[in-house]
Amino acid sequence: MQPSRPSRPVLLSYDVSQRAVQRRRPLYQEYQSHFGLTPFMVTVIFLRLTVFVPFFLALLTVGSLSDYIGRRPAHPERFWR
C-alpha cells in the first residue's frame, strides 16, 4: 500500500509556517544591542519562535478538531480491568 499524500490545507499551513520561520528578523539585532544579549541568547529566542509558535497553532486548530471527530467518553472502571 502506498502512503497517502498530505492534503492541500496541510501543505499550505506547512508552507506558511516555514516561510514565517525563515524570514529575517532585524528586530533581533536591535534587541541584541539594546539589551546586551549574546549571540547564543538571540539564537535561543529565535529557536523559541521556530519551535513553539507552530506547535501552539497546531494545538489550537487540530486539538479541537480531534475532540470533535474522535473523542469518546472513557469510563474509569475500564482502566482497572
Backbone as CSV, one residue per row, in Angstrom:
resi,resn,N_x,N_y,N_z,CA_x,CA_y,CA_z,C_x,C_y,C_z
1,MET,0.834,-1.169,0.000,0.000,0.000,0.000,0.890,1.247,0.000
2,GLN,0.523,2.216,-0.822,1.289,3.451,-0.899,0.879,4.402,0.224
3,PRO,1.838,5.156,0.737,1.471,6.147,1.755,0.616,7.248,1.128
4,SER,-0.306,7.774,1.899,-1.178,8.821,1.375,-0.440,10.152,1.325
5,ARG,-0.842,10.982,0.386,-0.252,12.307,0.255,-0.950,13.266,1.205
6,PRO,-0.231,14.248,1.735,-0.874,15.223,2.616,-1.885,16.064,1.844
7,SER,-2.904,16.500,2.519,-3.933,17.292,1.873,-3.428,18.712,1.605
8,ARG,-4.151,19.423,0.785,-3.763,20.780,0.411,-3.695,21.739,1.616
9,PRO,-4.671,21.710,2.554,-4.543,22.605,3.720,-3.318,22.301,4.586
10,VAL,-2.963,21.024,4.686,-1.777,20.661,5.467,-0.520,21.211,4.799
11,LEU,-0.434,21.056,3.491,0.724,21.584,2.775,0.785,23.108,2.840
12,LEU,-0.366,23.753,2.745,-0.406,25.211,2.811,0.023,25.714,4.190
13,SER,-0.472,25.078,5.255,-0.089,25.517,6.598,1.395,25.265,6.850
14,TYR,1.921,24.159,6.343,3.352,23.888,6.486,4.168,24.947,5.755
15,ASP,3.742,25.288,4.541,4.454,26.282,3.751,4.435,27.649,4.433
16,VAL,3.278,28.048,4.933,3.168,29.346,5.607,4.038,29.379,6.860
17,SER,4.005,28.304,7.653,4.807,28.296,8.880,6.300,28.312,8.563
18,GLN,6.719,27.598,7.530,8.137,27.593,7.174,8.592,28.954,6.660
19,ARG,7.739,29.601,5.872,8.105,30.934,5.384,8.185,31.938,6.532
20,ALA,7.276,31.836,7.485,7.296,32.748,8.628,8.530,32.525,9.488
21,VAL,8.925,31.281,9.626,10.079,30.958,10.466,11.376,31.417,9.817
22,GLN,11.454,31.340,8.500,12.708,31.614,7.816,12.903,33.083,7.440
23,ARG,11.925,33.930,7.763,12.085,35.359,7.476,13.183,35.953,8.345
24,ARG,13.853,36.924,7.797,14.878,37.622,8.589,14.191,38.522,9.600
25,ARG,14.768,38.588,10.770,14.191,39.397,11.826,15.204,40.467,12.257
26,PRO,15.169,41.648,11.643,16.138,42.683,12.049,15.900,43.172,13.466
27,LEU,14.728,42.908,14.012,14.437,43.331,15.373,15.359,42.638,16.376
28,TYR,15.804,41.423,16.063,16.689,40.708,16.981,18.029,41.423,17.147
29,GLN,18.535,42.040,16.077,19.784,42.793,16.220,19.585,44.013,17.124
30,GLU,18.384,44.621,17.030,18.094,45.737,17.931,18.033,45.261,19.378
31,TYR,17.385,44.140,19.604,17.340,43.570,20.953,18.756,43.286,21.456
32,GLN,19.581,42.737,20.582,20.933,42.377,20.985,21.717,43.610,21.418
33,SER,21.592,44.681,20.665,22.356,45.883,21.034,21.721,46.618,22.216
34,HIS,20.385,46.646,22.282,19.710,47.385,23.344,19.819,46.691,24.708
35,PHE,19.621,45.368,24.729,19.637,44.634,25.990,20.969,43.965,26.287
36,GLY,21.919,44.052,25.364,23.226,43.451,25.583,23.186,41.930,25.534
37,LEU,22.394,41.382,24.632,22.273,39.928,24.526,23.466,39.335,23.782
38,THR,23.833,38.140,24.148,24.883,37.419,23.435,24.272,36.760,22.194
39,PRO,25.100,36.386,21.225,24.562,35.691,20.049,23.829,34.394,20.421
40,PHE,24.286,33.716,21.460,23.616,32.492,21.904,22.199,32.792,22.397
41,MET,22.048,33.885,23.142,20.723,34.233,23.655,19.772,34.600,22.505
42,VAL,20.275,35.271,21.489,19.450,35.588,20.314,19.044,34.292,19.611
43,THR,19.943,33.332,19.545,19.621,32.032,18.951,18.528,31.330,19.733
44,VAL,18.586,31.388,21.049,17.557,30.763,21.885,16.204,31.435,21.661
45,ILE,16.192,32.752,21.545,14.939,33.470,21.285,14.370,33.051,19.936
46,PHE,15.214,32.960,18.923,14.762,32.544,17.594,14.277,31.100,17.618
47,LEU,14.958,30.236,18.361,14.549,28.838,18.470,13.177,28.727,19.105
48,ARG,12.917,29.532,20.106,11.605,29.520,20.745,10.522,29.845,19.729
49,LEU,10.777,30.819,18.885,9.802,31.208,17.874,9.592,30.096,16.855
50,THR,10.668,29.468,16.402,10.545,28.462,15.357,9.900,27.178,15.845
51,VAL,10.039,26.859,17.113,9.507,25.597,17.631,8.127,25.766,18.231
52,PHE,7.946,26.749,19.078,6.718,26.815,19.872,5.543,27.482,19.179
53,VAL,5.777,28.417,18.287,4.653,29.080,17.612,3.897,28.108,16.711
54,PRO,4.556,27.353,15.809,3.784,26.382,15.014,3.129,25.300,15.877
55,PHE,3.809,24.886,16.953,3.234,23.884,17.843,1.980,24.422,18.522
56,PHE,2.026,25.665,18.975,0.880,26.280,19.631,-0.284,26.443,18.659
57,LEU,0.012,26.859,17.435,-1.049,26.999,16.431,-1.672,25.645,16.097
58,ALA,-0.862,24.609,16.039,-1.397,23.270,15.781,-2.283,22.808,16.930
59,LEU,-1.891,23.097,18.153,-2.729,22.727,19.293,-4.075,23.434,19.254
60,LEU,-4.076,24.694,18.860,-5.323,25.450,18.802,-6.268,24.916,17.733
61,THR,-5.729,24.479,16.604,-6.591,24.058,15.498,-6.870,22.561,15.513
62,VAL,-5.849,21.755,15.600,-6.011,20.311,15.473,-6.584,19.688,16.738
63,GLY,-6.298,20.272,17.898,-6.812,19.719,19.147,-8.316,19.714,19.212
64,SER,-8.934,20.823,18.874,-10.401,20.879,18.904,-10.997,20.019,17.799
65,LEU,-10.334,19.942,16.665,-10.817,19.082,15.589,-10.757,17.619,16.010
66,SER,-9.703,17.229,16.688,-9.583,15.867,17.185,-10.673,15.558,18.202
67,ASP,-10.956,16.504,19.085,-12.031,16.302,20.058,-13.377,16.135,19.366
68,TYR,-13.604,16.925,18.342,-14.875,16.871,17.636,-15.047,15.550,16.884
69,ILE,-13.981,15.077,16.268,-14.076,13.874,15.428,-13.990,12.593,16.243
70,GLY,-13.027,12.499,17.148,-12.744,11.190,17.701,-12.817,11.006,19.187
71,ARG,-13.111,12.011,19.948,-13.102,11.862,21.398,-14.335,11.096,21.849
72,ARG,-14.112,10.058,22.621,-15.207,9.266,23.183,-15.090,9.303,24.704
73,PRO,-16.200,9.332,25.397,-16.115,9.335,26.853,-15.494,8.031,27.373
74,ALA,-14.642,8.156,28.357,-13.991,6.982,28.941,-14.563,6.741,30.331
75,HIS,-14.831,5.489,30.629,-15.340,5.123,31.944,-14.171,4.688,32.815
76,PRO,-14.071,5.219,34.024,-12.919,4.884,34.883,-12.805,3.392,35.198
77,GLU,-13.909,2.689,35.235,-13.838,1.265,35.582,-13.121,0.450,34.512
78,ARG,-13.031,0.937,33.300,-12.322,0.205,32.235,-10.814,0.188,32.475
79,PHE,-10.304,1.142,33.228,-8.865,1.194,33.459,-8.389,0.115,34.440
80,TRP,-9.299,-0.434,35.242,-8.901,-1.413,36.257,-9.195,-2.834,35.842
81,ARG,-9.573,-3.082,34.654,-9.848,-4.461,34.205,-8.639,-5.091,33.581
